[in-house]
C-alpha cells in the first residue's frame, strides 16, 4: 500500500485512517522514523528491553504488556529486508 502524505504548516504529517488501520496503530502509539539517504521509513517504536533476570541459565525479560509472536516478527523483518533489497 502506498499513500501520499502532506506536511502541514507546523511540519507535521497526518496518517490517514486507512493507513493507520492497515499499519495497526492507534492514537497515542509511538512511531519511529528511520531516515536513510533517500527515504524515511515509519516503523512501530517497540521498546528495547535492557534488563532481565537469569533463572537457571535462561534470561527472563520483564513483561511489557506487548503481545509478540517472535517467529512472525522475524519472518516479517526478513521479508521487509528482502523487499527493500529488491528496490535498489
C-alpha positions, 0 to 999 in steps of 0.5 A, spaced: 500 500 500 502 506 498 499 513 500 501 520 499 502 524 505 502 532 506 506 536 511 502 541 514 504 548 516 507 546 523 511 540 519 507 535 521 504 529 517 497 526 518 496 518 517 490 517 514 485 512 517 486 507 512 493 507 513 493 507 520 488 501 520 492 497 515 499 499 519 495 497 526 496 503 530 492 507 534 492 514 537 497 515 542 502 509 539 509 511 538 512 511 531 519 511 529 522 514 523 528 511 520 531 516 515 536 513 510 539 517 504 533 517 500 527 515 504 524 515 511 521 509 513 515 509 519 516 503 523 512 501 530 517 504 536 517 497 540 521 498 546 528 495 547 528 491 553 535 492 557 534 488 563 532 481 565 533 476 570 537 469 569 533 463 572 537 457 571 541 459 565 535 462 561 534 470 561 527 472 563 525 479 560 520 483 564 513 483 561 511 489 557 504 488 556 506 487 548 503 481 545 509 478 540 509 472 536 517 472 535 517 467 529 512 472 525 516 478 527 522 475 524 519 472 518 516 479 517 523 483 518 526 478 513 521 479 508 521 487 509 529 486 508 528 482 502 523 487 499 527 493 500 533 489 497 529 488 491 528 496 490 535 498 489 
